[in-house]
């Protein structure tokens, strides 16, 4: 999972805080999760977040950091099996994330598909160079130079970040 800087997190937070109360409600957080293909109940979110109300920016950033830091591994057979299962689950999660971007289900992510996802998440900034920015994102990880990102390229991109 790519690590977002504080500015990116702040922009996402403000985009989610649709009513401007400086809190991201569980409903607003659930909206983001659904937009990225993750289906969960509000009860599960309460369990994850640890409280029924909204999250201020610091709590939102802490939740993000906590999600990034989950995982691990060890040396004994049980931990190795758990690590292998976690790796398989991670691959499945990466594929689910890939499918969010691959809107036309052709097995590739195009610059337009990146733009569409960023628009849905409220992260697209119209600056006239947007399409070029999407092409640049793809060019960094496009190892076969076809102007698209396939799943293996996407996986390397996500694991490298």
CNS distance restraints for C-alpha pairs under 8 A (distance, minus, plus):
assign (resid   1 and name CA) (resid  68 and name CA) 7.18 0.50 0.50
assign (resid   1 and name CA) (resid 158 and name CA) 5.15 0.50 0.50
assign (resid   1 and name CA) (resid 159 and name CA) 6.24 0.50 0.50
assign (resid   1 and name CA) (resid 161 and name CA) 6.31 0.50 0.50
assign (resid   2 and name CA) (resid 158 and name CA) 5.87 0.50 0.50
assign (resid   2 and name CA) (resid 159 and name CA) 7.49 0.50 0.50
assign (resid   2 and name CA) (resid 160 and name CA) 7.64 0.50 0.50
assign (resid   2 and name CA) (resid 161 and name CA) 4.34 0.50 0.50
assign (resid   3 and name CA) (resid  68 and name CA) 7.86 0.50 0.50
assign (resid   3 and name CA) (resid 161 and name CA) 6.46 0.50 0.50
assign (resid   4 and name CA) (resid   8 and name CA) 5.83 0.50 0.50
assign (resid   4 and name CA) (resid   9 and name CA) 6.28 0.50 0.50
assign (resid   5 and name CA) (resid   9 and name CA) 6.28 0.50 0.50
assign (resid   6 and name CA) (resid  10 and name CA) 5.97 0.50 0.50
assign (resid   7 and name CA) (resid  11 and name CA) 6.19 0.50 0.50
assign (resid   8 and name CA) (resid  12 and name CA) 6.24 0.50 0.50
assign (resid   9 and name CA) (resid  13 and name CA) 5.99 0.50 0.50
assign (resid   9 and name CA) (resid  61 and name CA) 6.95 0.50 0.50
assign (resid  10 and name CA) (resid  14 and name CA) 6.06 0.50 0.50
assign (resid  10 and name CA) (resid  57 and name CA) 7.24 0.50 0.50
assign (resid  11 and name CA) (resid  15 and name CA) 6.07 0.50 0.50
assign (resid  11 and name CA) (resid 123 and name CA) 7.42 0.50 0.50
assign (resid  12 and name CA) (resid  16 and name CA) 6.14 0.50 0.50
assign (resid  12 and name CA) (resid 121 and name CA) 7.75 0.50 0.50
assign (resid  12 and name CA) (resid 122 and name CA) 7.32 0.50 0.50
assign (resid  12 and name CA) (resid 123 and name CA) 7.02 0.50 0.50
assign (resid  13 and name CA) (resid  17 and name CA) 6.14 0.50 0.50
assign (resid  13 and name CA) (resid  24 and name CA) 6.92 0.50 0.50
assign (resid  13 and name CA) (resid  57 and name CA) 6.75 0.50 0.50
assign (resid  13 and name CA) (resid  60 and name CA) 7.52 0.50 0.50
assign (resid  14 and name CA) (resid  18 and name CA) 7.41 0.50 0.50
assign (resid  14 and name CA) (resid  20 and name CA) 7.69 0.50 0.50
assign (resid  14 and name CA) (resid  22 and name CA) 7.69 0.50 0.50
assign (resid  15 and name CA) (resid 121 and name CA) 7.92 0.50 0.50
assign (resid  15 and name CA) (resid 122 and name CA) 6.07 0.50 0.50
assign (resid  15 and name CA) (resid 123 and name CA) 7.98 0.50 0.50
assign (resid  16 and name CA) (resid  24 and name CA) 6.26 0.50 0.50
assign (resid  16 and name CA) (resid  28 and name CA) 5.84 0.50 0.50
assign (resid  16 and name CA) (resid  29 and name CA) 7.09 0.50 0.50
assign (resid  16 and name CA) (resid  32 and name CA) 7.43 0.50 0.50
assign (resid  17 and name CA) (resid  21 and name CA) 6.87 0.50 0.50
assign (resid  17 and name CA) (resid  22 and name CA) 6.49 0.50 0.50
assign (resid  17 and name CA) (resid  23 and name CA) 6.13 0.50 0.50
assign (resid  17 and name CA) (resid  24 and name CA) 5.12 0.50 0.50
assign (resid  17 and name CA) (resid  25 and name CA) 7.55 0.50 0.50
assign (resid  17 and name CA) (resid  28 and name CA) 6.94 0.50 0.50
assign (resid  18 and name CA) (resid  28 and name CA) 7.70 0.50 0.50
assign (resid  22 and name CA) (resid  56 and name CA) 6.17 0.50 0.50
assign (resid  22 and name CA) (resid  57 and name CA) 7.41 0.50 0.50
assign (resid  23 and name CA) (resid  54 and name CA) 5.27 0.50 0.50
assign (resid  23 and name CA) (resid  55 and name CA) 5.11 0.50 0.50
assign (resid  23 and name CA) (resid  56 and name CA) 4.64 0.50 0.50
assign (resid  23 and name CA) (resid  57 and name CA) 7.05 0.50 0.50
assign (resid  24 and name CA) (resid  28 and name CA) 5.88 0.50 0.50
assign (resid  24 and name CA) (resid  29 and name CA) 6.40 0.50 0.50
assign (resid  24 and name CA) (resid  54 and name CA) 5.04 0.50 0.50
assign (resid  24 and name CA) (resid  55 and name CA) 5.06 0.50 0.50
assign (resid  24 and name CA) (resid  56 and name CA) 6.46 0.50 0.50
assign (resid  24 and name CA) (resid  57 and name CA) 7.91 0.50 0.50
assign (resid  24 and name CA) (resid  60 and name CA) 7.71 0.50 0.50
assign (resid  25 and name CA) (resid  29 and name CA) 6.19 0.50 0.50
assign (resid  25 and name CA) (resid  53 and name CA) 6.31 0.50 0.50
assign (resid  25 and name CA) (resid  54 and name CA) 3.91 0.50 0.50
assign (resid  25 and name CA) (resid  55 and name CA) 6.34 0.50 0.50
assign (resid  26 and name CA) (resid  30 and name CA) 5.87 0.50 0.50
assign (resid  26 and name CA) (resid  42 and name CA) 6.74 0.50 0.50
assign (resid  26 and name CA) (resid  45 and name CA) 6.77 0.50 0.50
assign (resid  26 and name CA) (resid  46 and name CA) 7.51 0.50 0.50
assign (resid  26 and name CA) (resid  52 and name CA) 7.38 0.50 0.50
assign (resid  26 and name CA) (resid  53 and name CA) 6.90 0.50 0.50
assign (resid  26 and name CA) (resid  54 and name CA) 5.90 0.50 0.50
assign (resid  26 and name CA) (resid  55 and name CA) 7.93 0.50 0.50
assign (resid  27 and name CA) (resid  31 and name CA) 6.14 0.50 0.50
assign (resid  27 and name CA) (resid  42 and name CA) 7.31 0.50 0.50
assign (resid  28 and name CA) (resid  32 and name CA) 6.57 0.50 0.50
assign (resid  29 and name CA) (resid  33 and name CA) 6.38 0.50 0.50
assign (resid  30 and name CA) (resid  34 and name CA) 6.08 0.50 0.50
assign (resid  30 and name CA) (resid  40 and name CA) 7.26 0.50 0.50
assign (resid  30 and name CA) (resid  41 and name CA) 7.90 0.50 0.50
assign (resid  30 and name CA) (resid  42 and name CA) 7.24 0.50 0.50
assign (resid  30 and name CA) (resid  45 and name CA) 7.69 0.50 0.50
assign (resid  31 and name CA) (resid  35 and name CA) 6.19 0.50 0.50
assign (resid  32 and name CA) (resid  36 and name CA) 6.41 0.50 0.50
assign (resid  32 and name CA) (resid 121 and name CA) 7.18 0.50 0.50
assign (resid  33 and name CA) (resid  37 and name CA) 6.37 0.50 0.50
assign (resid  33 and name CA) (resid  38 and name CA) 4.97 0.50 0.50
assign (resid  33 and name CA) (resid  39 and name CA) 6.72 0.50 0.50
assign (resid  33 and name CA) (resid  40 and name CA) 7.84 0.50 0.50
assign (resid  34 and name CA) (resid  38 and name CA) 4.98 0.50 0.50
assign (resid  34 and name CA) (resid  39 and name CA) 5.51 0.50 0.50
assign (resid  34 and name CA) (resid  40 and name CA) 7.87 0.50 0.50
assign (resid  35 and name CA) (resid 120 and name CA) 7.29 0.50 0.50
assign (resid  35 and name CA) (resid 121 and name CA) 7.33 0.50 0.50
assign (resid  36 and name CA) (resid  97 and name CA) 7.08 0.50 0.50
assign (resid  36 and name CA) (resid 100 and name CA) 6.11 0.50 0.50
assign (resid  37 and name CA) (resid  96 and name CA) 7.22 0.50 0.50
assign (resid  37 and name CA) (resid  97 and name CA) 7.32 0.50 0.50
assign (resid  37 and name CA) (resid 100 and name CA) 6.32 0.50 0.50
assign (resid  40 and name CA) (resid  44 and name CA) 6.40 0.50 0.50
assign (resid  40 and name CA) (resid  45 and name CA) 7.17 0.50 0.50
assign (resid  41 and name CA) (resid  45 and name CA) 6.45 0.50 0.50
assign (resid  42 and name CA) (resid  46 and name CA) 6.20 0.50 0.50
assign (resid  43 and name CA) (resid  47 and name CA) 6.37 0.50 0.50
assign (resid  44 and name CA) (resid  48 and name CA) 6.16 0.50 0.50
assign (resid  45 and name CA) (resid  49 and name CA) 5.84 0.50 0.50
assign (resid  46 and name CA) (resid  50 and name CA) 5.50 0.50 0.50
assign (resid  46 and name CA) (resid  51 and name CA) 5.39 0.50 0.50
assign (resid  46 and name CA) (resid  52 and name CA) 5.22 0.50 0.50
assign (resid  47 and name CA) (resid  51 and name CA) 7.18 0.50 0.50
assign (resid  49 and name CA) (resid  63 and name CA) 7.29 0.50 0.50
assign (resid  55 and name CA) (resid  59 and name CA) 5.42 0.50 0.50
assign (resid  55 and name CA) (resid  60 and name CA) 5.64 0.50 0.50
assign (resid  56 and name CA) (resid  60 and name CA) 6.09 0.50 0.50
assign (resid  57 and name CA) (resid  61 and name CA) 6.07 0.50 0.50
assign (resid  58 and name CA) (resid  62 and name CA) 6.08 0.50 0.50
assign (resid  59 and name CA) (resid  63 and name CA) 6.07 0.50 0.50
assign (resid  60 and name CA) (resid  64 and name CA) 6.24 0.50 0.50
assign (resid  61 and name CA) (resid  65 and name CA) 6.16 0.50 0.50
assign (resid  62 and name CA) (resid  66 and name CA) 6.01 0.50 0.50
assign (resid  63 and name CA) (resid  67 and name CA) 6.21 0.50 0.50
assign (resid  64 and name CA) (resid  68 and name CA) 6.39 0.50 0.50
assign (resid  65 and name CA) (resid  69 and name CA) 6.23 0.50 0.50
assign (resid  66 and name CA) (resid  70 and name CA) 6.38 0.50 0.50
assign (resid  71 and name CA) (resid  86 and name CA) 7.63 0.50 0.50
assign (resid  72 and name CA) (resid  83 and name CA) 7.20 0.50 0.50
assign (resid  73 and name CA) (resid  79 and name CA) 5.96 0.50 0.50
assign (resid  73 and name CA) (resid  80 and name CA) 6.71 0.50 0.50
assign (resid  73 and name CA) (resid  82 and name CA) 7.57 0.50 0.50
assign (resid  73 and name CA) (resid  83 and name CA) 5.51 0.50 0.50
assign (resid  74 and name CA) (resid  79 and name CA) 5.19 0.50 0.50
assign (resid  74 and name CA) (resid  80 and name CA) 6.32 0.50 0.50
assign (resid  74 and name CA) (resid  83 and name CA) 7.81 0.50 0.50
assign (resid  75 and name CA) (resid  79 and name CA) 6.35 0.50 0.50
assign (resid  75 and name CA) (resid  80 and name CA) 6.39 0.50 0.50
assign (resid  76 and name CA) (resid  80 and name CA) 6.08 0.50 0.50
assign (resid  77 and name CA) (resid  81 and name CA) 6.05 0.50 0.50
assign (resid  78 and name CA) (resid  82 and name CA) 6.12 0.50 0.50
assign (resid  79 and name CA) (resid  83 and name CA) 5.96 0.50 0.50
assign (resid  80 and name CA) (resid  84 and name CA) 6.13 0.50 0.50
assign (resid  81 and name CA) (resid  85 and name CA) 6.12 0.50 0.50
assign (resid  82 and name CA) (resid  86 and name CA) 6.00 0.50 0.50
assign (resid  83 and name CA) (resid  87 and name CA) 6.04 0.50 0.50
assign (resid  84 and name CA) (resid  88 and name CA) 6.20 0.50 0.50
assign (resid  85 and name CA) (resid  89 and name CA) 6.07 0.50 0.50
assign (resid  86 and name CA) (resid  90 and name CA) 5.92 0.50 0.50
assign (resid  87 and name CA) (resid  91 and name CA) 6.18 0.50 0.50
assign (resid  88 and name CA) (resid  92 and name CA) 6.30 0.50 0.50
assign (resid  89 and name CA) (resid  93 and name CA) 6.08 0.50 0.50
assign (resid  90 and name CA) (resid  94 and name CA) 6.02 0.50 0.50
assign (resid  91 and name CA) (resid  95 and name CA) 6.13 0.50 0.50
assign (resid  91 and name CA) (resid 155 and name CA) 7.95 0.50 0.50
assign (resid  92 and name CA) (resid  96 and name CA) 6.22 0.50 0.50
assign (resid  93 and name CA) (resid  97 and name CA) 6.20 0.50 0.50
assign (resid  94 and name CA) (resid  98 and name CA) 6.01 0.50 0.50
assign (resid  94 and name CA) (resid 155 and name CA) 6.63 0.50 0.50
assign (resid  94 and name CA) (resid 158 and name CA) 7.86 0.50 0.50
assign (resid  95 and name CA) (resid  99 and name CA) 6.17 0.50 0.50
assign (resid  95 and name CA) (resid 151 and name CA) 7.26 0.50 0.50
assign (resid  96 and name CA) (resid 100 and name CA) 6.53 0.50 0.50
assign (resid  97 and name CA) (resid 101 and name CA) 6.87 0.50 0.50
assign (resid  98 and name CA) (resid 102 and name CA) 6.10 0.50 0.50
assign (resid  98 and name CA) (resid 109 and name CA) 7.92 0.50 0.50
assign (resid  98 and name CA) (resid 151 and name CA) 6.76 0.50 0.50
assign (resid  98 and name CA) (resid 154 and name CA) 7.08 0.50 0.50
assign (resid  99 and name CA) (resid 103 and name CA) 6.78 0.50 0.50
assign (resid  99 and name CA) (resid 105 and name CA) 7.05 0.50 0.50
assign (resid 100 and name CA) (resid 117 and name CA) 7.65 0.50 0.50
assign (resid 101 and name CA) (resid 109 and name CA) 6.16 0.50 0.50
assign (resid 101 and name CA) (resid 113 and name CA) 5.86 0.50 0.50
assign (resid 101 and name CA) (resid 114 and name CA) 6.25 0.50 0.50
assign (resid 101 and name CA) (resid 117 and name CA) 6.29 0.50 0.50
assign (resid 102 and name CA) (resid 106 and name CA) 6.89 0.50 0.50
assign (resid 102 and name CA) (resid 107 and name CA) 6.55 0.50 0.50
assign (resid 102 and name CA) (resid 108 and name CA) 5.99 0.50 0.50
assign (resid 102 and name CA) (resid 109 and name CA) 5.13 0.50 0.50
assign (resid 102 and name CA) (resid 110 and name CA) 7.79 0.50 0.50
assign (resid 102 and name CA) (resid 113 and name CA) 6.56 0.50 0.50
assign (resid 103 and name CA) (resid 109 and name CA) 7.98 0.50 0.50
assign (resid 103 and name CA) (resid 113 and name CA) 6.45 0.50 0.50
assign (resid 107 and name CA) (resid 150 and name CA) 6.11 0.50 0.50
assign (resid 107 and name CA) (resid 151 and name CA) 7.00 0.50 0.50
assign (resid 108 and name CA) (resid 148 and name CA) 5.92 0.50 0.50
assign (resid 108 and name CA) (resid 149 and name CA) 5.38 0.50 0.50
assign (resid 108 and name CA) (resid 150 and name CA) 4.62 0.50 0.50
assign (resid 108 and name CA) (resid 151 and name CA) 7.04 0.50 0.50
assign (resid 109 and name CA) (resid 113 and name CA) 6.05 0.50 0.50
assign (resid 109 and name CA) (resid 114 and name CA) 7.01 0.50 0.50
assign (resid 109 and name CA) (resid 148 and name CA) 5.51 0.50 0.50
assign (resid 109 and name CA) (resid 149 and name CA) 4.98 0.50 0.50
assign (resid 109 and name CA) (resid 150 and name CA) 6.46 0.50 0.50
assign (resid 110 and name CA) (resid 114 and name CA) 6.47 0.50 0.50
assign (resid 110 and name CA) (resid 138 and name CA) 7.83 0.50 0.50
assign (resid 110 and name CA) (resid 147 and name CA) 7.22 0.50 0.50
assign (resid 110 and name CA) (resid 148 and name CA) 5.09 0.50 0.50
assign (resid 110 and name CA) (resid 149 and name CA) 6.80 0.50 0.50
assign (resid 111 and name CA) (resid 115 and name CA) 6.30 0.50 0.50
assign (resid 111 and name CA) (resid 131 and name CA) 6.70 0.50 0.50
assign (resid 111 and name CA) (resid 134 and name CA) 4.93 0.50 0.50
assign (resid 111 and name CA) (resid 135 and name CA) 5.54 0.50 0.50
assign (resid 111 and name CA) (resid 138 and name CA) 7.13 0.50 0.50
assign (resid 111 and name CA) (resid 148 and name CA) 7.45 0.50 0.50
assign (resid 112 and name CA) (resid 116 and name CA) 6.16 0.50 0.50
assign (resid 112 and name CA) (resid 131 and name CA) 7.51 0.50 0.50
assign (resid 112 and name CA) (resid 134 and name CA) 7.63 0.50 0.50
assign (resid 113 and name CA) (resid 117 and name CA) 6.31 0.50 0.50
assign (resid 114 and name CA) (resid 118 and name CA) 6.22 0.50 0.50
assign (resid 114 and name CA) (resid 134 and name CA) 6.53 0.50 0.50
assign (resid 115 and name CA) (resid 119 and name CA) 6.05 0.50 0.50
assign (resid 115 and name CA) (resid 124 and name CA) 6.82 0.50 0.50
assign (resid 115 and name CA) (resid 130 and name CA) 7.89 0.50 0.50
assign (resid 115 and name CA) (resid 131 and name CA) 7.55 0.50 0.50
assign (resid 115 and name CA) (resid 134 and name CA) 6.84 0.50 0.50
assign (resid 116 and name CA) (resid 120 and name CA) 6.24 0.50 0.50
assign (resid 117 and name CA) (resid 121 and name CA) 6.25 0.50 0.50
assign (resid 118 and name CA) (resid 122 and name CA) 6.08 0.50 0.50
assign (resid 118 and name CA) (resid 123 and name CA) 4.91 0.50 0.50
assign (resid 118 and name CA) (resid 124 and name CA) 5.02 0.50 0.50
assign (resid 119 and name CA) (resid 123 and name CA) 5.90 0.50 0.50
assign (resid 119 and name CA) (resid 124 and name CA) 4.95 0.50 0.50
assign (resid 124 and name CA) (resid 130 and name CA) 7.98 0.50 0.50
assign (resid 125 and name CA) (resid 130 and name CA) 7.28 0.50 0.50
assign (resid 126 and name CA) (resid 130 and name CA) 6.38 0.50 0.50
assign (resid 129 and name CA) (resid 133 and name CA) 6.20 0.50 0.50
assign (resid 130 and name CA) (resid 134 and name CA) 6.38 0.50 0.50
assign (resid 131 and name CA) (resid 135 and name CA) 6.25 0.50 0.50
assign (resid 132 and name CA) (resid 136 and name CA) 6.06 0.50 0.50
assign (resid 133 and name CA) (resid 137 and name CA) 6.20 0.50 0.50
assign (resid 134 and name CA) (resid 138 and name CA) 6.34 0.50 0.50
assign (resid 135 and name CA) (resid 139 and name CA) 6.06 0.50 0.50
assign (resid 135 and name CA) (resid 147 and name CA) 7.29 0.50 0.50
assign (resid 136 and name CA) (resid 140 and name CA) 6.45 0.50 0.50
assign (resid 137 and name CA) (resid 141 and name CA) 7.34 0.50 0.50
assign (resid 138 and name CA) (resid 142 and name CA) 5.74 0.50 0.50
assign (resid 138 and name CA) (resid 147 and name CA) 6.69 0.50 0.50
assign (resid 138 and name CA) (resid 148 and name CA) 6.40 0.50 0.50
assign (resid 138 and name CA) (resid 149 and name CA) 6.30 0.50 0.50
assign (resid 139 and name CA) (resid 143 and name CA) 7.98 0.50 0.50
assign (resid 139 and name CA) (resid 145 and name CA) 7.26 0.50 0.50
assign (resid 139 and name CA) (resid 147 and name CA) 6.71 0.50 0.50
assign (resid 141 and name CA) (resid 149 and name CA) 7.13 0.50 0.50
assign (resid 141 and name CA) (resid 153 and name CA) 5.94 0.50 0.50
assign (resid 141 and name CA) (resid 154 and name CA) 7.42 0.50 0.50
assign (resid 141 and name CA) (resid 156 and name CA) 7.66 0.50 0.50
assign (resid 141 and name CA) (resid 157 and name CA) 6.21 0.50 0.50
assign (resid 142 and name CA) (resid 146 and name CA) 6.97 0.50 0.50
assign (resid 142 and name CA) (resid 147 and name CA) 6.62 0.50 0.50
assign (resid 142 and name CA) (resid 148 and name CA) 6.45 0.50 0.50
assign (resid 142 and name CA) (resid 149 and name CA) 5.72 0.50 0.50
assign (resid 142 and name CA) (resid 153 and name CA) 6.40 0.50 0.50
assign (resid 143 and name CA) (resid 153 and name CA) 7.06 0.50 0.50
assign (resid 149 and name CA) (resid 153 and name CA) 5.68 0.50 0.50
assign (resid 149 and name CA) (resid 154 and name CA) 6.02 0.50 0.50
assign (resid 150 and name CA) (resid 154 and name CA) 6.06 0.50 0.50
assign (resid 151 and name CA) (resid 155 and name CA) 5.97 0.50 0.50
assign (resid 152 and name CA) (resid 156 and name CA) 6.27 0.50 0.50
assign (resid 153 and name CA) (resid 157 and name CA) 6.13 0.50 0.50
assign (resid 154 and name CA) (resid 158 and name CA) 6.14 0.50 0.50
assign (resid 155 and name CA) (resid 159 and name CA) 6.03 0.50 0.50
assign (resid 156 and name CA) (resid 160 and name CA) 5.81 0.50 0.50
assign (resid 157 and name CA) (resid 161 and name CA) 6.28 0.50 0.50
